């Protein structure tokens, strides 16, 4: 990776003019597998109501789930799943993959993204919510420092949602397999899913963000407690920008990215035999369910009517 691939900060004078005057930032960093996608979808679907009720708007990323932020800010010797996806899959990579690092396309993405952040901050109301679970992969001081140059610590609240390490690793392992990633033996990899994985070193994660944004600026949401109380992590995350939960749109129908999701269609050259088997068994199951539904609707009911 060339030196110019390291993202440059937003200009401080713009940052101060935009943020310090009127805008509070709520930086929701995930972690993965804690309902982040559900929260993002709920917010996007109901943003006019949330804005009028709580004065909050959400950052609209250039890539799905604002995953470009983690990719642009992570150190050159580290990777996010999206960076690895582009390297491994080339033209087969989906819309969630950024360009290759060190290319003109990468540099253009970096410029576009930070310009986009500036513009959205300038247009934000009293609270600007940035939700990107890729930010939970940032652990090193240099990475957090780049993030604080975009979102000033004195005006930022960091929200992190944590679940038990065992449950997280189990869910993350299924997620990686569903996305056709190889599990890694490298302890520094995001695909390292052994019990000692750095991904569940929550003390390191909290320390990094508290050192960068301040001890009192990090709010921890307990995933298991939230599920027990609300069956969702949306309410405790939303409480960081809206004190009256009863005024918020319903969240109970937003349950996304669970293990019950349909399997992804296999990508030739990347998917393993068990991916093909799982996908086509699901396709056959869908066909059977559709056939049974049509049979009940058009044959059995017609017979009863006769």
C-alpha angles and dihedrals in degrees: 000000000000122000093249089063091074106097117250118224125251110265109274095226091056091044093054095044092052104037109031096051101055116339130095115192124216106196109197106191101178122206105233118264094024102105097278095139091048090052092048094049092047091051095046093047092049103030098124090055094043091049094050092045102039106013092240130138129183131232112251107216129210092233129040113289090003089280091155091079096067092041093053096045103041117103118270092248094054135069141213119210089258093056091049091045091058093046094049101038106031108182090004091066115114129234090278093070123091122217120277114286116255095029127114088248090057092050090049091050090052092051093045094048096050092044087051092052091051093050094048093047090052091052096042124114122225095309129036113197117203113188118184124141089196087077090068087070090066108097108146126088093239091055094048090045091058089049093051090054087062099039113031112228093225090063101034133090115195117212119197126179118205132190130186111292094237094052093043094052092047092052093042091051091054090047093053092047091049088053092050096247120152115236111244135223090202107106090211095056126103085226094059103110104171118127091262093055115147087229090076095045089109093168090061091049095049093044092052093052095040091051090050102039104022136272094267096043097075119085116194119207115199106223097203094048091049092051091047093050103033106009084235141064091222097091098054091044091048091049088071090070103021123044095191107066091178089068093058127095117263115279103183095098093056105093108138138162096026128151088260091067118119113265119256119256107261118256111223112245093018107052119082126224092264090057091056092045093050094046097048093044086055091049091051090047090052091049091051092049092049092048092049091049093050091046092053092045101045105024110028096040091047089051092051091048091052 
